[in-house]
Amino acid sequence: MKNSNCETMGDEAEELPVHPYSKSELARAYAPEIGDRSALNRLSRWMRRNEELYSALLQTGYRPTQQIFTCKQVGLIFEYLGRP
């Protein structure tokens, strides 16, 4: 059963679909040219520095220690940072 907050991208193979991602998976999508730890640090820094994004994520129940982003959280990240 598909979560109503998730979307499937049809023929747009270049764009990542909105679905749950691990933090490291999403970080690597944004920064494939750097190491995993550096990519995670970069994504975390981008999220914290974007006050509107960070506030919206906190409203979804986001915790910095969680390992998986929900569909809603991924949608917000894509909205504020653009798709990788």
N, C-alpha and C positions, 0 to 999 in steps of 0.2 A: 504494500500500500504506500503510495507516494504522499509525502508530507505536503500540505497545501502551501507552506511557506517556501518550498523548493521549486525550482523551475528546470525545465529541460530545454536546452538550446538545440534547435533543429539542425539546420545545415551549417551553422556557424561553428565549425570545428575548431577554429582558431581561438575562440573565446571559451574560457572555463565556465561550465554551468554552475549555478548556485546549488550546492548540496553540502553536507557536512565535510569539512576537511580537517585533518590534523594541522596543528600549528606549523609543524615543520614542512608538511606538504605545501601549504599555502605560501609559506615563506620562500621555499625553493622556486615556486612559480613566479614570484615577484623578483627574485634575484638568483637565477640559475647559474650565473657566472661566479658566484662566491660560495664559500663553504657553508655547510648546514648551520653551524652555530652563528656565524656572521649574518646569515640570512634571517635567522630567528631574531637576533638582536636588532637588525635593521627594521624588520616589520614591527616589532614591539615598540621601537623608538618612534616610527611613523604614527602608530596608533596613539601613543601617549601624547605626542606633540600636537595631534589634531584633536583639540578639545571637544569639538562637536561630535566627532566620531567616538571618542572615548566615552563621553557622556551617554551617547546613544547605546553603545555596547554595554555599559553598566546597567542601563535600564532593561536590558534583555537578560540580566543575571550573569553577565560575563564576570569571570574571576581570572586574574592574571595567571593563576596556577593551573587552570583547566588546560587539557591537552587537545581537545577537539572543539572547533568552532561549529555552532549550530547553523542551519540554513539562514536564519534571520541575521545572525552575526556576520556570516559571509556576505549576505546581501548588503548589509551596511558598509562593510569594508570595501566592496566593489563600488558602492555608491559614492563613498567619500574619497577613495584612493584610485578609483578606476580599476578595470579588470587587468590582470597581469597579461 
